[in-house]
Amino acid sequence: MPDAYSSCFLVDTHAHIDGPEFDADRHEAIARAAAVDVRYIVNFGDDMASSARSVTLSEEEPAVFCGVGIHPNNAVLLTPEDEEALALWAKHPKVVAIGEIGLDYYWEKDPERRARQRQCFIRQLDLARQLHLPVCIHDREAHGDLLTILKAEGRENTGVIHCFSGSFEMAQELLRLGWYLGIDGPVTYKNAAKLPDIVRRLPLDHILLETDSPYLSPLPYRGKRNEPAFVRNIAEFVSNIKGISFASLAAKTTANARRLYNPTTRSEERRVGKECRS
């Protein structure tokens, strides 16, 4: 992500706008995001084909960066060809992460297929270490196995738990391990249960804002297609529940995104604080 700061802005750190849901208005959706100061979008692949599309999209759109990887619902044993492709993509200047990877026990009940998810996840954690890239982790109803794997296999990895859905106790454990937590549209839902209170208690320096477009639209767009511009609604909601100004939240979460996905620019955080101070 470029170094220059001209104003406070937001980053949608997780989207899937390469898919068919955006074929009719992909460029316009990116422009709508820019119009509300969502300056950058990190688009994630969920298999080798969508990862390739994400790389191509990042080349076509200056605002788009990307991650490449295999989602647990598409879990396979990585072939040498897959690993070679991931390693080649890792050299691309706009590939900033391996992801979306992880575990999903909500959709997958078969023990053998769950084991395959774990194998694919562990292999991609290892690849990310070798490629010197952070990871974006999907975790749905697999909290125990996720923590076990991160403690055993992910001690040298860094990254974000996308669309965090665990308890405050799990959040504390992840924070001790150095992970970021992604906050998405569900935090705005009336049935969000404990999530808003968990977010209120989280330290700002470990929060990332995401849309997961085209899924999980925040209020007032729930039930409609999500898009990167709506990360602003999430930011406004989070700033309210944390009792801080929108500018302060934008400055900090943008600095977090840059720290994770572009570590060479950490010195820029001081400038963010000066320019976005409320």
Secondary structure, DSSP 8 states (H G I E B T S, - for coil): -----SS--EEEEEE-TTSGGGTTTHHHHHHHHHHTTEEEEEEE-SSHHHHHHHHHHHHH-TTEEEEE---GGG-----HHHHHHHHHHHTSTTEEEEEEEEEETTT---HHHHHHHHHHHHHHHHHHHHHT--EEEEEES-HHHHHHHHHHH-TT--EEEET--S-HHHHHHHHHTT-EEEE-GGGGSTT-TTHHHHHHHS-GGGEEE---BTSS--TTSTTS---GGGHHHHHHHHHHHHT--HHHHHHHHHHHHHHHH-GGGGGGHHHHHHHH--
